[in-house]
Amino acid sequence: MSERSLVRASELLAGRRASATELLDDALGAIDRFENLVHAWATVDHEGARAAATAADERTARGERRSALDGVPLGIKDLIDTAGIRTTYGSPLFADHVPTRDAHVVAALRRAGAVIVGKTVSTEFATFDPPATRNPWNLAHTPGGSSSGSAAAVASAMVPGAVGSQTGGSTIRPASYCGVVGYMPSPGWAGRSGVYPCSWSLDRAGLFGTSVGDVSLLLDGCLGEDRADPISRSVRREPSSPALPHSAVVLSSLVVQAMPAMRRAVQSVADLLVGAGTRVESVASDDIGVAHAAHMTVMRAEIASVHADQYARHPDGYGPRITEMIESGRRVSAGDYLRALRYRARFRREFADTNQGFEVLLAPAAVGAAEASHDTVGEPLMNLLATFAGLPAISIPVALDESGLPLGVQLIGAQDGDERLLAIAAAIEERLGFRRPQLPMVRTEAPSPD
């Protein structure tokens, strides 16, 4: 897309310097050029998107724009229901499934006037069997998972923004791998009804853009109480201007497990903060490893429960990695599951108490750059903590590694401290001034590797 930024696209529409139809044409043109290389889309809804863009232009002509997202083209993860648009959940069992109702977040975005271009690829039921999607920075590398298509579609400029989800690291990690911004709001900020559950007590929305401003604008369109989601609540935004934190913690227990280039990327952010007068401390915690194990116990048990009936009827319809997760989840005892839930409640309190007084936590967004493999979606080790602890997190691209692949640093905020987290992330983004080069696949349009 010629205008990569969601904020910029919104400004062009508001100033009538571009129409929604023109922005959609740009998006569809990029999809036509690059989709055979990147494979970011499960379904492109040409007819529906065209009708939505035309309606947005008509509202603009009447002076009736609904919101800053009115007329902006977006992608929606194929795990999320879209009325009238095929939604497969990444599974052959749902290859022809067309929902009759929108998920809550999709309905909210449509009310805001957003143009839904189509469904971005999800791994199978948002787990670990790798998808067909390729990393736009290097087609031989993984884009991450499970919101593979959402991250890759934004990275390759097919759309300026996209919606995904996160249960382990399905937003933060692919954002880092694909050199875009990925944001996971606090629990309850974005409704989950109409999203196929992976692990109902861990699942959250994920938002993708090219800047912190992009995901902040996208968040505006996703808010609103979802009465079908027991943790949803009405949130009133009070955005603040970009501002660096007064205090920050580097989670050294995670940093030491990262690759050298990623460790340097985290250190570069820490150095920036120290240079600006922020008090930065490095903290190690033995509890993080226990939290990771408890996270996987909860996730596996809940995945097994979600798929129990369907798996019993169609065991051959599942990929090998999700099959392993279901089988191992079936072996989790009720006692082990309840102990993991009790530990999570205690961990959240103790982790909050330990880090009280610090405004943001710094950690790698992934172990390193995207692996040179199509048989993996990457290691979620760096992402489980924020999800398990119920905290908001954002990944911002800060550097390239020696091979030219992007590296993202993860910023974790306080529970419901999303506005402060976004303000800090925007300030760091501004101070770092990281500008990504044009992607090689955009320049060369080389044939996809096997």
HELIX and SHEET records of a PDB file:
HELIX    1   1 LEU A    6  ALA A   14  1                                   9    
HELIX    2   2 ALA A   20  VAL A   38  1                                  19    
HELIX    3   3 HIS A   46  ALA A   61  1                                  16    
HELIX    4   4 PRO A   92  PHE A   94  5                                   3    
HELIX    5   5 HIS A  104  ARG A  111  1                                   8    
HELIX    6   6 GLU A  124  ALA A  126  5                                   3    
HELIX    7   7 SER A  148  ALA A  155  1                                   8    
HELIX    8   8 ILE A  172  CYS A  178  1                                   7    
HELIX    9   9 VAL A  212  CYS A  222  1                                  11    
HELIX   10  10 SER A  252  VAL A  255  1                                   4    
HELIX   11  11 PRO A  260  GLY A  275  1                                  16    
HELIX   12  12 ASP A  287  VAL A  306  1                                  20    
HELIX   13  13 ALA A  308  ARG A  313  1                                   6    
HELIX   14  14 PRO A  315  GLY A  317  5                                   3    
HELIX   15  15 PRO A  320  ARG A  330  1                                  11    
HELIX   16  16 ALA A  334  THR A  354  1                                  21    
HELIX   17  17 LEU A  384  ALA A  389  1                                   6    
HELIX   18  18 ASP A  418  LEU A  432  1                                  15    
HELIX   19  19 PRO A  440  THR A  444  1                                   5    
SHEET    1   A11 TRP A  41  VAL A  44  0                                        
SHEET    2   A11 VAL A 115  THR A 120 -1                                        
SHEET    3   A11 PRO A  73  LYS A  77  1                                        
SHEET    4   A11 GLY A 161  GLN A 166  1                                        
SHEET    5   A11 ARG A 204  GLY A 209 -1                                        
SHEET    6   A11 VAL A 181  MET A 184 -1                                        
SHEET    7   A11 ALA A 393  LEU A 400 -1                                        
SHEET    8   A11 PRO A 406  ILE A 412 -1                                        
SHEET    9   A11 VAL A 360  PRO A 364 -1                                        
SHEET   10   A11 SER A 247  LEU A 251  1                                        
SHEET   11   A11 ARG A 279  VAL A 283  1                                        
END                                                                             
